[in-house]
Amino acid sequence: MPAKTFHFQIATPERVVFSAEAVESVTLPTQMGEITVLAEHIPLVANLVPGEIKVVVGGADVTMAVSGGFINVQPGKVVVLADTAEHAEEINIERAEQARERAGELMRQQRTAETTDYTALAARLEKELARVKVARKHRERKGVSIKVEE
């Protein structure tokens, strides 16, 4: 018996990052924790947090990093409106690691400033941490060894 599937799309303000008609499942990071959506999931609207999105389509995994946004689950269709999203293989791990270090350094430097927007800095750091994590995980799965100093 064929597995039940649904339409899935993830879009940012700049582009449609991924769209497929016969998705078997999608796993997303939400404020409530990580959730997996299967066909016939109950309707749901939730906030996304920075992390990894894993889509299973045709038995293959498609992995993406997301910085936040919203998920809308409807019968037969799941739509993600993301602040930013990119496929794991699009992420340059060295540049992502440098961006994570810059964000962390900015937070350390701004500790004494009175006008620091810690929320924005924390969100930026969280986004870069998610990108690094997704890129590392994807490359390790593909058998590419990476060495980045912590």
CNS distance restraints for C-alpha pairs under 8 A (distance, minus, plus):
assign (resid   3 and name CA) (resid  24 and name CA) 7.10 0.50 0.50
assign (resid   4 and name CA) (resid  24 and name CA) 6.67 0.50 0.50
assign (resid   4 and name CA) (resid  39 and name CA) 5.75 0.50 0.50
assign (resid   5 and name CA) (resid  21 and name CA) 7.71 0.50 0.50
assign (resid   5 and name CA) (resid  22 and name CA) 5.02 0.50 0.50
assign (resid   5 and name CA) (resid  23 and name CA) 5.10 0.50 0.50
assign (resid   5 and name CA) (resid  24 and name CA) 4.82 0.50 0.50
assign (resid   5 and name CA) (resid  25 and name CA) 7.62 0.50 0.50
assign (resid   5 and name CA) (resid  38 and name CA) 7.53 0.50 0.50
assign (resid   5 and name CA) (resid  39 and name CA) 5.37 0.50 0.50
assign (resid   5 and name CA) (resid  76 and name CA) 7.51 0.50 0.50
assign (resid   6 and name CA) (resid  21 and name CA) 6.12 0.50 0.50
assign (resid   6 and name CA) (resid  22 and name CA) 5.46 0.50 0.50
assign (resid   6 and name CA) (resid  23 and name CA) 5.28 0.50 0.50
assign (resid   6 and name CA) (resid  24 and name CA) 6.80 0.50 0.50
assign (resid   6 and name CA) (resid  38 and name CA) 7.97 0.50 0.50
assign (resid   6 and name CA) (resid  39 and name CA) 5.78 0.50 0.50
assign (resid   6 and name CA) (resid  76 and name CA) 4.69 0.50 0.50
assign (resid   6 and name CA) (resid  77 and name CA) 5.47 0.50 0.50
assign (resid   6 and name CA) (resid  78 and name CA) 7.38 0.50 0.50
assign (resid   7 and name CA) (resid  19 and name CA) 7.58 0.50 0.50
assign (resid   7 and name CA) (resid  20 and name CA) 5.81 0.50 0.50
assign (resid   7 and name CA) (resid  21 and name CA) 4.21 0.50 0.50
assign (resid   7 and name CA) (resid  22 and name CA) 5.98 0.50 0.50
assign (resid   7 and name CA) (resid  23 and name CA) 6.13 0.50 0.50
assign (resid   7 and name CA) (resid  76 and name CA) 6.11 0.50 0.50
assign (resid   7 and name CA) (resid  77 and name CA) 4.64 0.50 0.50
assign (resid   7 and name CA) (resid  78 and name CA) 6.22 0.50 0.50
assign (resid   8 and name CA) (resid  18 and name CA) 7.88 0.50 0.50
assign (resid   8 and name CA) (resid  19 and name CA) 5.65 0.50 0.50
assign (resid   8 and name CA) (resid  20 and name CA) 5.50 0.50 0.50
assign (resid   8 and name CA) (resid  21 and name CA) 6.43 0.50 0.50
assign (resid   8 and name CA) (resid  22 and name CA) 7.95 0.50 0.50
assign (resid   8 and name CA) (resid  23 and name CA) 6.44 0.50 0.50
assign (resid   8 and name CA) (resid  77 and name CA) 5.92 0.50 0.50
assign (resid   8 and name CA) (resid  78 and name CA) 4.84 0.50 0.50
assign (resid   8 and name CA) (resid  79 and name CA) 5.85 0.50 0.50
assign (resid   9 and name CA) (resid  16 and name CA) 7.41 0.50 0.50
assign (resid   9 and name CA) (resid  17 and name CA) 7.73 0.50 0.50
assign (resid   9 and name CA) (resid  18 and name CA) 5.63 0.50 0.50
assign (resid   9 and name CA) (resid  19 and name CA) 4.24 0.50 0.50
assign (resid   9 and name CA) (resid  20 and name CA) 6.59 0.50 0.50
assign (resid   9 and name CA) (resid  78 and name CA) 6.53 0.50 0.50
assign (resid   9 and name CA) (resid  79 and name CA) 4.98 0.50 0.50
assign (resid   9 and name CA) (resid  80 and name CA) 6.19 0.50 0.50
assign (resid  10 and name CA) (resid  16 and name CA) 6.08 0.50 0.50
assign (resid  10 and name CA) (resid  17 and name CA) 5.64 0.50 0.50
assign (resid  10 and name CA) (resid  18 and name CA) 5.38 0.50 0.50
assign (resid  10 and name CA) (resid  19 and name CA) 6.49 0.50 0.50
assign (resid  10 and name CA) (resid  79 and name CA) 5.92 0.50 0.50
assign (resid  10 and name CA) (resid  80 and name CA) 4.53 0.50 0.50
assign (resid  10 and name CA) (resid  81 and name CA) 6.03 0.50 0.50
assign (resid  10 and name CA) (resid  82 and name CA) 6.93 0.50 0.50
assign (resid  10 and name CA) (resid  85 and name CA) 7.99 0.50 0.50
assign (resid  11 and name CA) (resid  15 and name CA) 5.82 0.50 0.50
assign (resid  11 and name CA) (resid  16 and name CA) 4.18 0.50 0.50
assign (resid  11 and name CA) (resid  17 and name CA) 5.41 0.50 0.50
assign (resid  11 and name CA) (resid  18 and name CA) 7.13 0.50 0.50
assign (resid  11 and name CA) (resid  79 and name CA) 7.95 0.50 0.50
assign (resid  11 and name CA) (resid  80 and name CA) 6.26 0.50 0.50
assign (resid  11 and name CA) (resid  81 and name CA) 5.23 0.50 0.50
assign (resid  11 and name CA) (resid  82 and name CA) 6.00 0.50 0.50
assign (resid  11 and name CA) (resid  85 and name CA) 7.74 0.50 0.50
assign (resid  12 and name CA) (resid  16 and name CA) 6.27 0.50 0.50
assign (resid  12 and name CA) (resid  17 and name CA) 7.07 0.50 0.50
assign (resid  12 and name CA) (resid  81 and name CA) 5.93 0.50 0.50
assign (resid  12 and name CA) (resid  82 and name CA) 4.98 0.50 0.50
assign (resid  12 and name CA) (resid  83 and name CA) 5.72 0.50 0.50
assign (resid  12 and name CA) (resid  84 and name CA) 5.70 0.50 0.50
assign (resid  12 and name CA) (resid  85 and name CA) 6.74 0.50 0.50
assign (resid  13 and name CA) (resid  82 and name CA) 7.77 0.50 0.50
assign (resid  13 and name CA) (resid  83 and name CA) 7.11 0.50 0.50
assign (resid  13 and name CA) (resid  84 and name CA) 7.94 0.50 0.50
assign (resid  17 and name CA) (resid  85 and name CA) 6.87 0.50 0.50
assign (resid  17 and name CA) (resid  86 and name CA) 6.76 0.50 0.50
assign (resid  17 and name CA) (resid  87 and name CA) 7.75 0.50 0.50
assign (resid  20 and name CA) (resid  57 and name CA) 7.78 0.50 0.50
assign (resid  22 and name CA) (resid  57 and name CA) 6.29 0.50 0.50
assign (resid  22 and name CA) (resid  58 and name CA) 7.34 0.50 0.50
assign (resid  23 and name CA) (resid  55 and name CA) 7.08 0.50 0.50
assign (resid  23 and name CA) (resid  56 and name CA) 5.99 0.50 0.50
assign (resid  23 and name CA) (resid  57 and name CA) 4.53 0.50 0.50
assign (resid  23 and name CA) (resid  58 and name CA) 7.22 0.50 0.50
assign (resid  24 and name CA) (resid  38 and name CA) 6.37 0.50 0.50
assign (resid  24 and name CA) (resid  39 and name CA) 6.92 0.50 0.50
assign (resid  24 and name CA) (resid  55 and name CA) 7.71 0.50 0.50
assign (resid  24 and name CA) (resid  56 and name CA) 5.47 0.50 0.50
assign (resid  24 and name CA) (resid  57 and name CA) 5.57 0.50 0.50
assign (resid  24 and name CA) (resid  58 and name CA) 7.43 0.50 0.50
assign (resid  24 and name CA) (resid  59 and name CA) 7.86 0.50 0.50
assign (resid  25 and name CA) (resid  36 and name CA) 6.67 0.50 0.50
assign (resid  25 and name CA) (resid  37 and name CA) 5.56 0.50 0.50
assign (resid  25 and name CA) (resid  38 and name CA) 4.78 0.50 0.50
assign (resid  25 and name CA) (resid  39 and name CA) 7.21 0.50 0.50
assign (resid  25 and name CA) (resid  55 and name CA) 5.91 0.50 0.50
assign (resid  25 and name CA) (resid  56 and name CA) 5.25 0.50 0.50
assign (resid  25 and name CA) (resid  57 and name CA) 7.37 0.50 0.50
assign (resid  26 and name CA) (resid  36 and name CA) 5.54 0.50 0.50
assign (resid  26 and name CA) (resid  37 and name CA) 5.30 0.50 0.50
assign (resid  26 and name CA) (resid  38 and name CA) 6.94 0.50 0.50
assign (resid  26 and name CA) (resid  53 and name CA) 7.00 0.50 0.50
assign (resid  26 and name CA) (resid  54 and name CA) 5.57 0.50 0.50
assign (resid  26 and name CA) (resid  55 and name CA) 4.39 0.50 0.50
assign (resid  26 and name CA) (resid  56 and name CA) 6.28 0.50 0.50
assign (resid  27 and name CA) (resid  34 and name CA) 6.87 0.50 0.50
assign (resid  27 and name CA) (resid  35 and name CA) 5.55 0.50 0.50
assign (resid  27 and name CA) (resid  36 and name CA) 4.14 0.50 0.50
assign (resid  27 and name CA) (resid  37 and name CA) 6.31 0.50 0.50
assign (resid  27 and name CA) (resid  53 and name CA) 5.56 0.50 0.50
assign (resid  27 and name CA) (resid  54 and name CA) 5.08 0.50 0.50
assign (resid  27 and name CA) (resid  55 and name CA) 6.50 0.50 0.50
assign (resid  28 and name CA) (resid  34 and name CA) 5.56 0.50 0.50
assign (resid  28 and name CA) (resid  35 and name CA) 5.50 0.50 0.50
assign (resid  28 and name CA) (resid  36 and name CA) 6.42 0.50 0.50
assign (resid  28 and name CA) (resid  48 and name CA) 7.40 0.50 0.50
assign (resid  28 and name CA) (resid  51 and name CA) 7.70 0.50 0.50
assign (resid  28 and name CA) (resid  52 and name CA) 6.51 0.50 0.50
assign (resid  28 and name CA) (resid  53 and name CA) 4.80 0.50 0.50
assign (resid  28 and name CA) (resid  54 and name CA) 6.83 0.50 0.50
assign (resid  29 and name CA) (resid  33 and name CA) 5.98 0.50 0.50
assign (resid  29 and name CA) (resid  34 and name CA) 4.42 0.50 0.50
assign (resid  29 and name CA) (resid  35 and name CA) 6.55 0.50 0.50
assign (resid  29 and name CA) (resid  48 and name CA) 5.74 0.50 0.50
assign (resid  29 and name CA) (resid  49 and name CA) 5.70 0.50 0.50
assign (resid  29 and name CA) (resid  50 and name CA) 6.94 0.50 0.50
assign (resid  29 and name CA) (resid  51 and name CA) 5.77 0.50 0.50
assign (resid  29 and name CA) (resid  52 and name CA) 6.55 0.50 0.50
assign (resid  29 and name CA) (resid  53 and name CA) 6.96 0.50 0.50
assign (resid  30 and name CA) (resid  34 and name CA) 5.67 0.50 0.50
assign (resid  30 and name CA) (resid  35 and name CA) 7.01 0.50 0.50
assign (resid  30 and name CA) (resid  46 and name CA) 6.64 0.50 0.50
assign (resid  30 and name CA) (resid  47 and name CA) 5.63 0.50 0.50
assign (resid  30 and name CA) (resid  48 and name CA) 4.27 0.50 0.50
assign (resid  30 and name CA) (resid  49 and name CA) 5.34 0.50 0.50
assign (resid  31 and name CA) (resid  46 and name CA) 7.53 0.50 0.50
assign (resid  31 and name CA) (resid  47 and name CA) 5.99 0.50 0.50
assign (resid  31 and name CA) (resid  48 and name CA) 6.18 0.50 0.50
assign (resid  31 and name CA) (resid  49 and name CA) 6.10 0.50 0.50
assign (resid  37 and name CA) (resid  41 and name CA) 6.12 0.50 0.50
assign (resid  39 and name CA) (resid  75 and name CA) 7.91 0.50 0.50
assign (resid  39 and name CA) (resid  76 and name CA) 6.67 0.50 0.50
assign (resid  40 and name CA) (resid  75 and name CA) 6.21 0.50 0.50
assign (resid  40 and name CA) (resid  76 and name CA) 6.85 0.50 0.50
assign (resid  41 and name CA) (resid  73 and name CA) 7.41 0.50 0.50
assign (resid  41 and name CA) (resid  74 and name CA) 7.83 0.50 0.50
assign (resid  41 and name CA) (resid  75 and name CA) 7.22 0.50 0.50
assign (resid  42 and name CA) (resid  73 and name CA) 7.29 0.50 0.50
assign (resid  42 and name CA) (resid  74 and name CA) 7.28 0.50 0.50
assign (resid  42 and name CA) (resid  75 and name CA) 7.44 0.50 0.50
assign (resid  43 and name CA) (resid  72 and name CA) 7.51 0.50 0.50
assign (resid  43 and name CA) (resid  73 and name CA) 4.98 0.50 0.50
assign (resid  43 and name CA) (resid  74 and name CA) 4.88 0.50 0.50
assign (resid  43 and name CA) (resid  75 and name CA) 6.80 0.50 0.50
assign (resid  44 and name CA) (resid  71 and name CA) 7.60 0.50 0.50
assign (resid  44 and name CA) (resid  72 and name CA) 5.81 0.50 0.50
assign (resid  44 and name CA) (resid  73 and name CA) 4.88 0.50 0.50
assign (resid  44 and name CA) (resid  74 and name CA) 7.02 0.50 0.50
assign (resid  45 and name CA) (resid  70 and name CA) 7.04 0.50 0.50
assign (resid  45 and name CA) (resid  71 and name CA) 5.54 0.50 0.50
assign (resid  45 and name CA) (resid  72 and name CA) 4.62 0.50 0.50
assign (resid  45 and name CA) (resid  73 and name CA) 6.33 0.50 0.50
assign (resid  46 and name CA) (resid  70 and name CA) 5.69 0.50 0.50
assign (resid  46 and name CA) (resid  71 and name CA) 5.37 0.50 0.50
assign (resid  46 and name CA) (resid  72 and name CA) 6.91 0.50 0.50
assign (resid  47 and name CA) (resid  68 and name CA) 7.30 0.50 0.50
assign (resid  47 and name CA) (resid  69 and name CA) 5.88 0.50 0.50
assign (resid  47 and name CA) (resid  70 and name CA) 4.59 0.50 0.50
assign (resid  47 and name CA) (resid  71 and name CA) 6.48 0.50 0.50
assign (resid  48 and name CA) (resid  67 and name CA) 7.83 0.50 0.50
assign (resid  48 and name CA) (resid  68 and name CA) 4.74 0.50 0.50
assign (resid  48 and name CA) (resid  69 and name CA) 4.93 0.50 0.50
assign (resid  48 and name CA) (resid  70 and name CA) 5.29 0.50 0.50
assign (resid  48 and name CA) (resid  71 and name CA) 6.81 0.50 0.50
assign (resid  48 and name CA) (resid  82 and name CA) 7.92 0.50 0.50
assign (resid  49 and name CA) (resid  66 and name CA) 7.55 0.50 0.50
assign (resid  49 and name CA) (resid  67 and name CA) 6.26 0.50 0.50
assign (resid  49 and name CA) (resid  68 and name CA) 4.46 0.50 0.50
assign (resid  49 and name CA) (resid  69 and name CA) 6.99 0.50 0.50
assign (resid  50 and name CA) (resid  65 and name CA) 7.45 0.50 0.50
assign (resid  50 and name CA) (resid  66 and name CA) 5.39 0.50 0.50
assign (resid  50 and name CA) (resid  67 and name CA) 4.04 0.50 0.50
assign (resid  50 and name CA) (resid  68 and name CA) 5.06 0.50 0.50
assign (resid  50 and name CA) (resid 126 and name CA) 6.34 0.50 0.50
assign (resid  50 and name CA) (resid 127 and name CA) 5.37 0.50 0.50
assign (resid  50 and name CA) (resid 130 and name CA) 5.84 0.50 0.50
assign (resid  51 and name CA) (resid  65 and name CA) 5.74 0.50 0.50
assign (resid  51 and name CA) (resid  66 and name CA) 5.56 0.50 0.50
assign (resid  51 and name CA) (resid  67 and name CA) 6.57 0.50 0.50
assign (resid  51 and name CA) (resid  68 and name CA) 7.94 0.50 0.50
assign (resid  51 and name CA) (resid 127 and name CA) 7.47 0.50 0.50
assign (resid  51 and name CA) (resid 130 and name CA) 4.77 0.50 0.50
assign (resid  51 and name CA) (resid 131 and name CA) 7.37 0.50 0.50
assign (resid  51 and name CA) (resid 134 and name CA) 7.51 0.50 0.50
assign (resid  52 and name CA) (resid  63 and name CA) 6.93 0.50 0.50
assign (resid  52 and name CA) (resid  64 and name CA) 5.76 0.50 0.50
assign (resid  52 and name CA) (resid  65 and name CA) 4.74 0.50 0.50
assign (resid  52 and name CA) (resid  66 and name CA) 6.22 0.50 0.50
assign (resid  52 and name CA) (resid 130 and name CA) 6.91 0.50 0.50
assign (resid  52 and name CA) (resid 134 and name CA) 6.07 0.50 0.50
assign (resid  53 and name CA) (resid  63 and name CA) 5.79 0.50 0.50
assign (resid  53 and name CA) (resid  64 and name CA) 5.13 0.50 0.50
assign (resid  53 and name CA) (resid  65 and name CA) 6.14 0.50 0.50
assign (resid  53 and name CA) (resid  66 and name CA) 6.91 0.50 0.50
assign (resid  54 and name CA) (resid  61 and name CA) 6.46 0.50 0.50
assign (resid  54 and name CA) (resid  62 and name CA) 5.73 0.50 0.50
assign (resid  54 and name CA) (resid  63 and name CA) 4.68 0.50 0.50
assign (resid  54 and name CA) (resid  64 and name CA) 6.53 0.50 0.50
assign (resid  55 and name CA) (resid  61 and name CA) 5.64 0.50 0.50
assign (resid  55 and name CA) (resid  62 and name CA) 5.03 0.50 0.50
assign (resid  55 and name CA) (resid  63 and name CA) 6.43 0.50 0.50
assign (resid  56 and name CA) (resid  60 and name CA) 5.50 0.50 0.50
assign (resid  56 and name CA) (resid  61 and name CA) 4.68 0.50 0.50
assign (resid  56 and name CA) (resid  62 and name CA) 6.34 0.50 0.50
assign (resid  57 and name CA) (resid  61 and name CA) 6.59 0.50 0.50
assign (resid  57 and name CA) (resid  62 and name CA) 7.57 0.50 0.50
assign (resid  62 and name CA) (resid  87 and name CA) 7.70 0.50 0.50
assign (resid  63 and name CA) (resid  87 and name CA) 6.03 0.50 0.50
assign (resid  63 and name CA) (resid  88 and name CA) 5.64 0.50 0.50
assign (resid  63 and name CA) (resid 134 and name CA) 7.64 0.50 0.50
assign (resid  63 and name CA) (resid 138 and name CA) 7.39 0.50 0.50
assign (resid  64 and name CA) (resid  85 and name CA) 6.60 0.50 0.50
assign (resid  64 and name CA) (resid  86 and name CA) 5.39 0.50 0.50
assign (resid  64 and name CA) (resid  87 and name CA) 4.22 0.50 0.50
assign (resid  64 and name CA) (resid  88 and name CA) 5.02 0.50 0.50
assign (resid  64 and name CA) (resid 134 and name CA) 7.07 0.50 0.50
assign (resid  65 and name CA) (resid  85 and name CA) 5.47 0.50 0.50
assign (resid  65 and name CA) (resid  86 and name CA) 5.48 0.50 0.50
assign (resid  65 and name CA) (resid  87 and name CA) 6.42 0.50 0.50
assign (resid  65 and name CA) (resid  88 and name CA) 6.44 0.50 0.50
assign (resid  65 and name CA) (resid 130 and name CA) 6.51 0.50 0.50
assign (resid  65 and name CA) (resid 131 and name CA) 5.59 0.50 0.50
assign (resid  65 and name CA) (resid 134 and name CA) 6.02 0.50 0.50
assign (resid  66 and name CA) (resid  82 and name CA) 6.68 0.50 0.50
assign (resid  66 and name CA) (resid  83 and name CA) 7.46 0.50 0.50
assign (resid  66 and name CA) (resid  84 and name CA) 5.72 0.50 0.50
assign (resid  66 and name CA) (resid  85 and name CA) 4.36 0.50 0.50
assign (resid  66 and name CA) (resid  86 and name CA) 6.80 0.50 0.50
assign (resid  66 and name CA) (resid 127 and name CA) 7.54 0.50 0.50
assign (resid  66 and name CA) (resid 130 and name CA) 7.52 0.50 0.50
assign (resid  66 and name CA) (resid 131 and name CA) 7.69 0.50 0.50
assign (resid  67 and name CA) (resid  82 and name CA) 7.06 0.50 0.50
assign (resid  67 and name CA) (resid  83 and name CA) 6.05 0.50 0.50
assign (resid  67 and name CA) (resid  84 and name CA) 5.43 0.50 0.50
assign (resid  67 and name CA) (resid  85 and name CA) 6.53 0.50 0.50
assign (resid  67 and name CA) (resid 126 and name CA) 7.86 0.50 0.50
assign (resid  67 and name CA) (resid 127 and name CA) 5.01 0.50 0.50
assign (resid  67 and name CA) (resid 130 and name CA) 7.45 0.50 0.50
assign (resid  68 and name CA) (resid  82 and name CA) 5.69 0.50 0.50
assign (resid  68 and name CA) (resid  83 and name CA) 5.51 0.50 0.50
assign (resid  68 and name CA) (resid  84 and name CA) 7.01 0.50 0.50
assign (resid  69 and name CA) (resid  80 and name CA) 7.26 0.50 0.50
assign (resid  69 and name CA) (resid  81 and name CA) 5.56 0.50 0.50
assign (resid  69 and name CA) (resid  82 and name CA) 4.18 0.50 0.50
assign (resid  69 and name CA) (resid  83 and name CA) 5.31 0.50 0.50
assign (resid  70 and name CA) (resid  80 and name CA) 5.73 0.50 0.50
assign (resid  70 and name CA) (resid  81 and name CA) 5.27 0.50 0.50
assign (resid  70 and name CA) (resid  82 and name CA) 6.31 0.50 0.50
assign (resid  71 and name CA) (resid  78 and name CA) 7.16 0.50 0.50
assign (resid  71 and name CA) (resid  79 and name CA) 5.83 0.50 0.50
assign (resid  71 and name CA) (resid  80 and name CA) 4.48 0.50 0.50
assign (resid  71 and name CA) (resid  81 and name CA) 6.44 0.50 0.50
assign (resid  72 and name CA) (resid  78 and name CA) 5.75 0.50 0.50
assign (resid  72 and name CA) (resid  79 and name CA) 5.24 0.50 0.50
assign (resid  72 and name CA) (resid  80 and name CA) 6.36 0.50 0.50
assign (resid  73 and name CA) (resid  77 and name CA) 6.21 0.50 0.50
assign (resid  73 and name CA) (resid  78 and name CA) 4.54 0.50 0.50
assign (resid  73 and name CA) (resid  79 and name CA) 6.57 0.50 0.50
assign (resid  74 and name CA) (resid  78 and name CA) 6.09 0.50 0.50
assign (resid  86 and name CA) (resid  90 and name CA) 6.38 0.50 0.50
assign (resid  86 and name CA) (resid  91 and name CA) 7.12 0.50 0.50
assign (resid  87 and name CA) (resid  91 and name CA) 6.97 0.50 0.50
assign (resid  88 and name CA) (resid 131 and name CA) 7.96 0.50 0.50
assign (resid  88 and name CA) (resid 134 and name CA) 6.07 0.50 0.50
assign (resid  88 and name CA) (resid 135 and name CA) 5.24 0.50 0.50
assign (resid  88 and name CA) (resid 138 and name CA) 6.17 0.50 0.50
assign (resid  89 and name CA) (resid 135 and name CA) 6.97 0.50 0.50
assign (resid  89 and name CA) (resid 138 and name CA) 7.33 0.50 0.50
assign (resid  89 and name CA) (resid 139 and name CA) 7.96 0.50 0.50
assign (resid  91 and name CA) (resid  96 and name CA) 7.15 0.50 0.50
assign (resid  91 and name CA) (resid 131 and name CA) 7.10 0.50 0.50
assign (resid  91 and name CA) (resid 135 and name CA) 6.05 0.50 0.50
assign (resid  92 and name CA) (resid  96 and name CA) 6.13 0.50 0.50
assign (resid  92 and name CA) (resid 135 and name CA) 7.61 0.50 0.50
assign (resid  93 and name CA) (resid  97 and name CA) 5.95 0.50 0.50
assign (resid  93 and name CA) (resid 131 and name CA) 7.96 0.50 0.50
assign (resid  93 and name CA) (resid 132 and name CA) 6.05 0.50 0.50
assign (resid  93 and name CA) (resid 135 and name CA) 6.07 0.50 0.50
assign (resid  93 and name CA) (resid 136 and name CA) 7.25 0.50 0.50
assign (resid  94 and name CA) (resid  98 and name CA) 6.23 0.50 0.50
assign (resid  94 and name CA) (resid 148 and name CA) 7.82 0.50 0.50
assign (resid  95 and name CA) (resid  99 and name CA) 6.14 0.50 0.50
assign (resid  96 and name CA) (resid 100 and name CA) 6.15 0.50 0.50
assign (resid  96 and name CA) (resid 128 and name CA) 6.14 0.50 0.50
assign (resid  96 and name CA) (resid 131 and name CA) 6.46 0.50 0.50
assign (resid  96 and name CA) (resid 132 and name CA) 5.77 0.50 0.50
assign (resid  97 and name CA) (resid 101 and name CA) 6.21 0.50 0.50
assign (resid  97 and name CA) (resid 128 and name CA) 7.39 0.50 0.50
assign (resid  97 and name CA) (resid 129 and name CA) 7.95 0.50 0.50
assign (resid  97 and name CA) (resid 132 and name CA) 6.17 0.50 0.50
assign (resid  98 and name CA) (resid 102 and name CA) 6.17 0.50 0.50
assign (resid  99 and name CA) (resid 103 and name CA) 6.16 0.50 0.50
assign (resid  99 and name CA) (resid 128 and name CA) 6.43 0.50 0.50
assign (resid 100 and name CA) (resid 104 and name CA) 6.19 0.50 0.50
assign (resid 100 and name CA) (resid 125 and name CA) 5.83 0.50 0.50
assign (resid 100 and name CA) (resid 128 and name CA) 4.97 0.50 0.50
assign (resid 100 and name CA) (resid 129 and name CA) 6.17 0.50 0.50
assign (resid 100 and name CA) (resid 132 and name CA) 7.99 0.50 0.50
assign (resid 101 and name CA) (resid 105 and name CA) 6.06 0.50 0.50
assign (resid 102 and name CA) (resid 106 and name CA) 6.12 0.50 0.50
assign (resid 103 and name CA) (resid 107 and name CA) 6.38 0.50 0.50
assign (resid 103 and name CA) (resid 121 and name CA) 6.63 0.50 0.50
assign (resid 103 and name CA) (resid 124 and name CA) 6.49 0.50 0.50
assign (resid 103 and name CA) (resid 125 and name CA) 5.23 0.50 0.50
assign (resid 104 and name CA) (resid 108 and name CA) 6.36 0.50 0.50
assign (resid 104 and name CA) (resid 125 and name CA) 6.33 0.50 0.50
assign (resid 105 and name CA) (resid 109 and name CA) 6.11 0.50 0.50
assign (resid 106 and name CA) (resid 110 and name CA) 6.02 0.50 0.50
assign (resid 106 and name CA) (resid 121 and name CA) 7.44 0.50 0.50
assign (resid 107 and name CA) (resid 111 and name CA) 6.36 0.50 0.50
assign (resid 107 and name CA) (resid 118 and name CA) 7.30 0.50 0.50
assign (resid 107 and name CA) (resid 121 and name CA) 6.36 0.50 0.50
assign (resid 107 and name CA) (resid 122 and name CA) 7.65 0.50 0.50
assign (resid 110 and name CA) (resid 116 and name CA) 6.09 0.50 0.50
assign (resid 111 and name CA) (resid 116 and name CA) 7.61 0.50 0.50
assign (resid 117 and name CA) (resid 121 and name CA) 6.43 0.50 0.50
assign (resid 118 and name CA) (resid 122 and name CA) 5.81 0.50 0.50
assign (resid 119 and name CA) (resid 123 and name CA) 6.07 0.50 0.50
assign (resid 120 and name CA) (resid 124 and name CA) 6.15 0.50 0.50
assign (resid 121 and name CA) (resid 125 and name CA) 6.17 0.50 0.50
assign (resid 122 and name CA) (resid 126 and name CA) 6.03 0.50 0.50
assign (resid 123 and name CA) (resid 127 and name CA) 6.09 0.50 0.50
assign (resid 124 and name CA) (resid 128 and name CA) 6.32 0.50 0.50
assign (resid 125 and name CA) (resid 129 and name CA) 6.12 0.50 0.50
assign (resid 126 and name CA) (resid 130 and name CA) 6.21 0.50 0.50
assign (resid 127 and name CA) (resid 131 and name CA) 6.35 0.50 0.50
assign (resid 128 and name CA) (resid 132 and name CA) 6.21 0.50 0.50
assign (resid 129 and name CA) (resid 133 and name CA) 6.12 0.50 0.50
assign (resid 130 and name CA) (resid 134 and name CA) 6.11 0.50 0.50
assign (resid 131 and name CA) (resid 135 and name CA) 6.07 0.50 0.50
assign (resid 132 and name CA) (resid 136 and name CA) 6.03 0.50 0.50
assign (resid 133 and name CA) (resid 137 and name CA) 6.08 0.50 0.50
assign (resid 134 and name CA) (resid 138 and name CA) 6.02 0.50 0.50
assign (resid 135 and name CA) (resid 139 and name CA) 6.17 0.50 0.50
assign (resid 136 and name CA) (resid 140 and name CA) 6.09 0.50 0.50
assign (resid 136 and name CA) (resid 146 and name CA) 7.43 0.50 0.50
assign (resid 137 and name CA) (resid 141 and name CA) 6.20 0.50 0.50
assign (resid 138 and name CA) (resid 142 and name CA) 6.30 0.50 0.50
assign (resid 139 and name CA) (resid 143 and name CA) 6.24 0.50 0.50
assign (resid 139 and name CA) (resid 144 and name CA) 5.11 0.50 0.50
assign (resid 139 and name CA) (resid 145 and name CA) 6.99 0.50 0.50
assign (resid 139 and name CA) (resid 146 and name CA) 7.49 0.50 0.50
assign (resid 140 and name CA) (resid 144 and name CA) 5.53 0.50 0.50
assign (resid 140 and name CA) (resid 145 and name CA) 6.23 0.50 0.50
assign (resid 140 and name CA) (resid 146 and name CA) 7.65 0.50 0.50
